[in-house]
Amino acid sequence: MSGLAIDTSYLISKLGITQEKIDQQYANMTVDEIIKAEATSGNQAAIELANQILNDPEFVIQLFGLASPENKLAILSQMNEQQLKEYLPLMDKKDLLQGMYFFSQDKLMSMLEDIPPEQLVKTVFEMFSKEQVVQYMPEEQLDKFLTSTDIDKNKILKHMESIPNEYLAQMLESVTGEEVDEDSNTQDLVKQISQLNPLDFKNGITNLQPVAKQQLTLSLGKEHEEWFQLFDASAYTNMINTYKEKPDVVKAMHVIDQENIVKMTDELPEDLMATVITQMDTKQFAETLMTRQPDVLAKILAQAST
């Protein structure tokens, strides 16, 4: 089998035969043929090898040199896409994340848009503070947030008290067309705003100055972090794409759950998926190979020569 180096000396020691016998009697024979020939001649060690290949991961690791990523890759190249995918859920997330470097930044953004909103927000907060998120968020997204039916009007009114009076006065004047009494305090202004009809209230919020929208959004978001999920996924990915490079993105993705990282890795071409799997813990790789693809092992033995 091209690319895979069987440990000949280990095999010879296990069979209890000499290199001379290999050279003279078994030249050009595959490993499988040698084991069968020895078993037929009554070599008990050869008979036991078949059982070890199915039950002893340490033996398989040594025989096939699985400590070598190159040997793992040579074995994985014998598998189809479905067989390869069986390994992904068993891998450590940190090893799976290495596969994210194979994707373009645009593809990473596309996949991030498809994960659950709470996981996208967690990923974003690995790269940006809440203040930065609100600062970089387009104004139309702030409008969407502040006029969302998911946020109770009383919550908005409560947090309006943290906004300077000048912005509250401008908000009122923009929908009533009347000047606000200069002596009005914050409580008075918020009370007047609370009495606006729903349409005027909504229009008043969208008429706020951008800096006031940012202050109000940040105040609400700090109390209810889950509300950051109200922003469009594309707004977040545009932000990430603008301010962060791929290494920053991949590093932040460690907060995404295993299932979604596996789904992303699923989208790699087979050769790159196999490359990612070579990072798998060697013993776990051997055990998975033995239990899930014993036919692949048999095929390798039938192809590999000493």
Secondary structure, 3 states (H helix, E strand, C coil): CCCCCCCHHHHHHHHCCCHHHHHHHCCCCEHHHHHHHHHHCCCHHHHHHHHHHHHCHHHHHHHHCCCCHHHHHHHHCCCCHHHHHCCHHHCCHHHHHHHHHHCCHHHHHHHHHHCCHHHHHHHHHCCCCHHHHHHHCCHHHHHHHHCCCCCCHHHHHHHHCCCCHHHHHHHHHHHHCCCCCCCCCHHHHHHHHHCCCHHHHHHHHHHCCHHHHHHHHHHHHHHCHHHHHHCCHHHHHHHHHHHCCHHHHHHHHHHCCHHHHHHHHCCCCHHHHHHHHCCCCHHHHHHHHHHHCHHHHHHHHHHCEC
